Amino acid sequence: MDELTVVEIIIWIVAFAFGILQIILFFKVWKMTEDVNGIRSILTKEEEPESLDPVFFMWAVSGDKEKAKELLYPIIINSPEFKQYATAGNEQFKQNCLEKLNKRFEIELKSIDVQLDYLKLSDLYNAKRNAAIGRYK
């Protein structure tokens, strides 16, 4: 009978330890799901479009479209749509990104009589890349 109680005690100790580990695991999984929700909210957060300086519209209305472009193009270059365009390999995806850029900046582009196309975006991308390379020389 003593052997049976020793075995029972061992079983109870193992079951107790297993129960404690289950509780610890529960809270670790709970924290992990909160971390995943935080990461998801960061990744899916819509970036607020960078607002244009009222000076842009002043230049556009006054007819000095070159100065207006100097203000608009850096904002286009730093937009998420342009980043997608610059890293796209698929021509269809590039076309979709181009359409998104034209739609997002539709009012500004119309005010300076510009329509973005592959050539303009390539020039903008090369200018951005050259400026970045120039900073590291």
Secondary structure, DSSP 8 states (H G I E B T S, - for coil): -HHHHHHHHHHHHHHHHHHHHHHHHHHHHHHHHHHHHHHHHHHH---------HHHHHHHHHT-HHHHHHHHHHHHHTSHHHHHHHH--SHHHHHHHHHHHHHHTHHHHHHTT----HHHHHHHHHHHHHHHHHHT-
